């Protein structure tokens, strides 16, 4: 259970293709592919966060 003082959860929507790629990388223990996907997802989360900040400035 989360307390109110904790940071809000962040949701990263995945396409079915991205989920399949992620699942494949995990099952195949393909570290290079897993890292590539992780970098892609982190970049998307940062972009999502920045869009949220911009909407509060206007």
PERA-V690491 format. One record per residue. NEAR is the number of other ideal C-beta (glycine too) atoms within 8 Angstrom. Layout:
near = [NEAR NEAR]
//
This chain:
near = [2 5 5 4 3 6 3 4 5 7 4 8 4 7 6 6 6 9 9 8 10 11 8 10 11 8 6 7 5 8 6 6 11 11 8 8 12 8 8 8 9 8 8 9 10 8 8 10 9 8 8 8 8 8 7 6 5 4]
//
